Amino acid sequence: MEFSNWQKELLGLLCEKGLSREDVYSVMLVLSRQELGESMLFWLKENPSADPDSIFQKAGTLAFGERS
């Protein structure tokens, strides 16, 4: 499987935040569309102190809307 640049960068940032392999997989799965992944990348760069809970919250909001 080949990853694009945004996917590689997002994987790297998620791993740096201490997410488990399963957690990284879950986030990458719901953010599989490029525009969602890039939005998450931007958010992670703007929020360097984000913890796993806030990352899951943001991923859910991006993928499913405000009511997720």
ABEGO torsion letter per residue (X at the ends): XBBBAAAAAAAAAAAAAGBBAAAAAAAAAAAABAAAAAAAAAAAAABAABBAAAAAAAAAAAAAEAAX
